[in-house]
């Protein structure tokens, strides 16, 4: 049975590389394609979720946006893993630190992704699933961070369904459990990768520290995200 094109991706499996970088923002996907990839070709633009394939240092790499939240990345990562032959998805996004020792511009690698989402319920597991990154991607990415001299942290992040949470103690409770940072996509990506027997990793640049109130302005965010993009691409070409 041919499962493509889908309602969300108007492409063929050969249009995608085996490794896809996945920012949330379609404009960030466009930025990566235009500034880092050679001969980048637009392969998907359904709902303005831009996807491109080109080469980086001679190796084919794709980049496609995921949109915001776990339902959105859940759709795109599922289809890429199961219908389009993609083996590795590296999320490149922003996160808010929940540890006062983590500064803006630091990079966090999500070894695990806790969540307040009900995403795992679909798998009918007799317990709670621990959503974790794929170790080969995590190992290579940490090596790329070290090579580049980046300040980075490895540990558990939180994928939240709620950006504006009515519980004023929400962040404090997760911080007490050692959560490094909060974002909104990684857990669903990790679960889809586990189910499909594929590989996933979330790399996040800290855009603000929720505990200290430190935050980057728009220009600083772009410069800091460039470092993360280079690390992700360096990881991609080693897979």
N, C-alpha and C positions, 0 to 999 in steps of 0.2 A: 504494500500500500504506500502510495506517495503522500507524504504529509506536508508538502510544500507546494506553492507558497501558503503561508498561514494567514489568518486575518491580521497578523501583526508584523510579519516579515515577508516582504515580497522579493524573495531571492531563491537561489538554488544552493545546495550544499557546497558546490565548488566555488561559490562566491566568497566563502569565509575561510580564513586561516584556521589552523587547529587551535590557536590561542587568540582569545579576544580580551582586550582591555575594555572595562565597562564602567565609565563614569555615570553619574546620575543625569547630568545636564547634557542635552544634545549639543549645545554650543561648546562644551568642553570636549566632546567627541570630535567636533569639527576642528577645534584648536589643535588637538593631538594629530589629527590626520594632516592638517595643513602645515604644521611646524616640525613634525618628526618623521612622518612617513614619506617615502619616495613613491611616485606614481600612484598616489592614493585615488581610489575609485569609489564613488558613492554606490553602495550595493543595496541600501534600504533607506526609505524615508517615509514609511507608513506612519501616520500620526505625528510626523516631524521627528520621529525617533531615528536620528541619523546614524547610519552604519557605514563604515568605510573599510576597505582592504588595500594595503600597500605593502611596502617592504621597509624594514628597519635594519640597517647594517647588513643588507643582503638576505634577510629572512622575512618571509611573509608573516604579517601580523594584521589582525583586524581590530577595530575599535567601534563599539556601538553603545549608545546610551541605554540606560535602564529605566529612566524616569524615577520618581520618588516613591519610596516605600516598598515593603515586602510583596504586596500583591503585584506591583509592576515588575520588579526584578524577577519575581517568581515566574511570570509569564515568559519574559524574554530569555532567561537562563534555561528554563525548561525546554523551550523550542530550540535554542541553539545546541544544547546537549543532546536532545533526543531526535530532532528532525534534520539538523544541519551539520552533523558530524564534528562539532566543536568538542575538543578534549579538555581545554583549560580556560577558565574565566577568571580574570584578575580584576576585582573591583577597585577602582581608584576614586576615592571620594574624600569628603571632609567629615570631621567628627568634633564633638565637644568633649574636652577632657574632664574626667571626674576625679582626678588626682592632682593635688596642688603642686606636685613635683614635676608634672608634665607641662611644658611650655608651649605656647603657640609656635607654629612652624615645625614642631617635633613631628615625627612620623610614628604611627602606631600600626603594628602588624597584628591582625586579629587571629590569634592562635585558636581562640574559641569565640563563639558568639551566643551569649545568653539572650533571652528575648521575653517580652511580655505578650507576644503574638500567639495566636492559636494555630499557626501555620502547620505545626506538626500533627495536629489532630487528624488530618487527612490520611495519615499512614497507619492509623489504628494500632499504634504500638501499645504494648501492655506496660507502659512506664513513660519516663521522660527522656527524650533524645538529647544527647549532647552534640550540638552543632560545632564541628571543628574544621579548621583549614586542612588542606592537603599538605602533609609534611614536606614532600619534595619541593613544592612551590614556596613554602615558608622558609625552608633552609636556604634555597637559592636567593630568595629575596633578602633575607638577613645578610647574606654574603655580599649582595649588591649594595646594601646600605653601608656595610663596613667599608667596602671598597671606595665608596663615594665620600666617606667621612660624615655621614648623616647622623644626627641624633635620633635614635629610634628606640621604641619600646615594644616588647612582645608580650602578649597576654590576652586576657578575656575582655571582650568589648560587649556592649549591649546594643542589640537591634530593637528599637522601640517602635511600636505602632502609633505612639502619641508624641507629637512635637510639642503641643500645648497640653500639659498634664494637670488635671484638677487636683491631684495629690501633691501638695507642696513638699512632702518629704520623699517623693519618688526617687529623685537623684541621690539623696543622702543614703537611702536604704541600699541602693546598688553600689555606691561608693564603699560602703562598709564591707561589702563582699569582695572588694578588690577589683571591681570593674575599672578599666583604664579610661574608657571613653564611650560615648554614646553616639550612635548613628541609626540608620533606619532600613538597612537592606541586607547585611551580611548573613544573618541566620537563615533566611529563605534560600539564598544562594548556596550556602553550605549544605542544607538539607537536599536541595535538588541535585547537587553534585554527588552526594552520598548515594541517593536513590539511583542515579544514572551510572554510577561507578566511574565518575569523571573527577576532575580536579578543580578546586576553587581556593581563592585567597582574597582577603580584603586588606588593602593598603589605604590608610587614611592619614591625611594631613590634619593636624590640630588647628582649627580655625579660631577656636575660643576655648577658654578654660571656665567652665561653669562654676567652679569653686572660687576662683580668684577674681573673675570678671575680666581677665585679660582677653583681648580680641584683636584680630587682624582687620585692617581696612581692606577695601576691594582690591587695590593695587598690590598690596602685600600678599593677599590670598593668591593672586595669579602667579606671582613670582615663586611662592612656596609650593604651589601645586606643580609647577614645572619640575622641581626636584623630584617629587613623587612620580611624575610621569616618566622621567628618565630611569628611575629605579625599576618601575614596572616594565618598561620596555627592555631594560637590561636583563630582567628575569625572563621575559617572554622569549628572547632569542636564545636562551640556554635550555629551553624545554625541548 
